Amino acid sequence: METLSLAPFQGITDVVYRNVFKKHFCGIDKFYTPFFTGIQKDNSKSLRGEEISPEFNDVKTVVPQILSNTAEEIVRFASQCKSMGYPEFNLNMGCPFPRVANKTRGCGLMADPNRTIKMLSDVFDGIDGIKFSIKCRLGYYNDEEINAFIETFNSLPFSEIIVHPRIGKQMYTGEASLERFKALIPLINKPLVYNGDIFDVEKYNIVKKSSQSVALGRGLLTNPFLAEEIKDIDNQQDKKQRLHNFVVDLYINRLHHAGGSPKIIGSMKELWKYMMNIFDDPQNVWRKVKKVNHLDEYENAVEKVFNEHNLII
């Protein structure tokens, strides 16, 4: 059976999105949180909110992720996650944005293998009773950088390794290289999870010949039905109505969590940048949403989208 997870997106796939998504759609087995940072002390302030609280998260299906370049901070994060009941945590070694990578964090860790390998070893020396997984790319400057980590991947007890087969410098341009991912399979003795450019069932069926475990990212943000389509889960309800219900529910929940602040329009727009592509005339859909700045304008724009446009999925 396919194992499908939702890769994290800062500003979009927070606890509100995850819980509303699970209410309206199914097919996702595991959800990764957007990364946590600044875990400077035990019971850090950033770990005392709804984003990670077991009261608001199913610890069996949610995996907290950290962005860090020090073993001490990662171990502290792991300890806090374990105390909350999480069986696994994840290290982000894949974030490609220069403001992150230039500080030797995210994908920048892959350009400094000696330091990073020592850090990973120190993490395992400091944790107990919790699984440790990583999400990485092929490298930051070139796709050979991952080769320096293969021995470490094999010798340390990682629970899984999620690979997005691009380099950091590419950001999201070009194509994710399934061939480079396939070349890693016989070299690494840990479960490998594929992530990258799965926007439809056809592409998934190509990938699953190499990997039964897949982390969906932009494809699921674009088409929230994608996991159901992959798993052939039948739902007789009208797709357009289901999507409309999801969008409205997400908006209402975000508004509630933000105390009615119109700032949530920004996060809704971020999602629409992806979701517009499952409507006919996506640029017209985007124009309707992009120009709004007030809550009533956003609400009217959404209703216009669903009244004037049809889904193409």
N, C-alpha and C positions, 0 to 999 in steps of 0.2 A: 504494500500500500504506500502511496506517495506520502512523503512528509513535507508539508508546506509551511513555511514561516514567513512572517512579515518583517522585512528589513526595516531598520529605523530611519526616520527622517526628522531632523530637527525642525521644530515649529509646526509639524503636521501630525505625526503619529504619537501624540502624547496620550495620557491616560483617558482623556475625554474621547478622543478619536477611537482608541482601542475598544473601550467599553460600548460605545455607540455602534461601532462596526460589528462587534459580536452580537449585538441585539438584532441587527438587520441582515447580516450575511453569515455564512458558515464556510468551512473548508480550510481555515487556517489553524494549524496545530500548535504554533508557537509564535509569540510576539516579542520582539526585542524592543526595549525602551530606547528612545533617543539618549545620547550619552550624558552621563553625569560627570561633573568636574568639581575641583575645589574641595576634595574630601580631606581637609587639613587636620581634622581631629575626630575622635570617636564621637558618634552621634552628631555628625556634621549637620548643619542647618539644611543643606541641600537634600539630606536623606530623611527629612521629617515632614514631607509633604505627600499629597495624594499621588504624585507620580510614582512613588515606590511603596507606599503604605499597603500592607496586606489587606487592609480594610476596603481598599478600592481596586485591588489587583488580584487576580487568580495566580498565586505563586507557582502553581503547577504548569502554567502555560506562558508566563511572562518571565523573560530573562533580562535583568538589569545590565546595562552596558556602561562602561567607564571609558573616558578619554584621559589618558595619563601617560607619563614617561618615567615614573618612579615606582619601584617595587613597594616601597613603604605605603604610598597612597593606595595602590591597587590592593595590597593585603588588607588595609584598613577597610576599603570598600567591600572586599569579599567577606570580611568578618561581620560587617553590618548586614549584608545581604543574607548571610547564613542565619544570623540571629532573628531575622524577619521571616525565616522559613523558606527562602528561595533555595532550590537545589543546584542552581547554576548561575554563573555570571559571565559576562563577555567583555573582552578588551577590544576597543576600536583601534585597529591598525590599518584602516582603510580610508578615513576621511581625507579627501584630496585637496581641500581648500588651502591655499598658500598660507593664510594667517594661522592655520593649525599646523600644517606640515613644516613650515619654516621654524617652528619652535620644537621640532623633533617630537611631534605628537601625531596621532593618526597615521596616515600613510608615510609621514616623515620618518617614523621609526624604522621603516624598511630600508632607508638609505644609510642607516647606521647600525649594521648588523651586530658588531661586537658589543656595543652598549646594550642593544635591545635583547640579545640572547642572554647576556648576564642578568638583565632585569627579569626576563621570563623565568629563568632558573631560580632567582631569588624569590619570586612570587610563589612558586611551588614549594619552596622551603618554608614559606610562611603561612600557607593555608592548609586547612584540613577539613574534610567532610563537606566540601562543596566542589562542584564541577567547574572547570575553567575552560572556556572556549575563546576563540579569537575570530575576528572578521578582518580580512586583509585584502590587498590587491597583489598584482604580480610584482610590484615595485613602485617606487616614486618616480625615478628618472628613467628606468628601463625595465623591461620585463624579465631580466635575468636576476634581479635582486632577490627574488624569492628563493633562488637556488641556495643562497647562503643560509637559509633557515630550515632546509629540509631535514638535516641531521637533528636539529633541535626539535622540530615537529615530531620526529619519530622517537626521540629519546625521552621526551617529557610527556606526562599523561594528560594531554589535552582531550577534552570530551568530543570536540569537533572543531573543524577549521572551515570557515566560510570564505570562499575565494570569489572575489569580483575580478574577472580576468581582463582588467585594464591596468594601465599605470596611472599613478596619481596625476602626472602632468597632463594626461588626456582629459581629466575631469570626467565628463560624460560624453565626449565627442568620439567619433569613430565607432567601431563595433567592439563589444566584448568578445574576446577570443575563446570560443569553445575548444578549439584545437589546443591552445596552451593549457586550458583546464584539464583536458583529457590526458595531456602529456604528464601531468602531475600525479594522476591516479595511481600508477604503478610505483611511484617514487615515495609516496607518503602513506604511512600505515595507520593513519587516523581517519575517522569518517570525514569525508569532504562534502561540503554543501556548495552548490553552484548558485551564484547570484549575478544577474546582469542581463538586461534586454529581453526579458520574457514578457511579451505584451499580448500573446495569444496562445491558444491551445496547440496550434501547429508548431510554434517554436518550443513550447514545453515538451512536446512529444519527441522532438529532436534531442533536447537536452537530457531527457530522462533515460535515453539509451546509455548515457554515461553516468548519470547521477540521479538516484531516486529521491534525494533530499535537495530541495530547492528553496531559496529565500527570494520571495517576490518583493520587488521594490516599486519602481515607477509604474510597472505594469498593473499592479493592484491599485495604486492611487488613481491611475487613469480609468481602470475598469474594476470596480469593487466586486463584480460578479466573477472575476477571473478564477479564483480558487474553486468556486462551485462548478464552473465550466470544465476546469481541469479534472476534477473528481467526478464529473458527470452527475452532480447532485441536482435532482429534478425539483423545481419549484414552480408551481402553476400560476403564481401571482404575476401580474403585469410588471415587467422590468422598470418601465418608466415610473410607475407609481411607487415601486419599492425604492428606487433611487431618490425620488422626490421626498419620500418619507425619511430616508436616511439623511439627506442634506438638511432638511428642516430640523430634525431631531438633533443633529450635530450642532447646528447653529444655536438652538435653544439651550443645549447643555453647555456649550462654550460661553454663552451669554450669562448663564447662571453662575458658572465658575468664576467668571470675570467681574461679577457684581454689576452686570449691565453695561460694562465699558465697551464703547465702539471699537476699541483696539482689536477685538476679536475678528473684525472684518479682514484684517491683514492675514490671519491664519486661514480664513475661509478662502481668500483670494489665492493663497499659495496652493490650496487643494484644487481650486478651479483651473489653475494653469495646466494641471494634468487632466482633470476630468472633462474639460471642454472637448477633448479629442474623441469622446464617444458620442458626440452629438453631430448632426449634420451642420455644416457651416460653422466649424469650431471658432473661427476668428470673430464671427458675429456674436457668438456666445460670449467670448472673452471680452469683447468691447462692452457688452452690457454690464458685465461684472466689474471690469477693471476700473471704470470711471467713478464708482460709488465711494462715498466717504462717510455716509451716515447710515444708521441702522435701517431706517425706513426705506432709504434708497436701495440698500442691499436686498431687503425683503421683496421689494417690487421687482428688482432685476431678476431674482431667482424665479419668481412667478412668471415673468415674461419668457425666461429661458424655457421653462417647462410647458408653457402654453404655445410658444411659437416654434419650437424645435423638437425633432424626434431623435431617438437613439439610433445608432447605426450598428449596434452589437446584437 
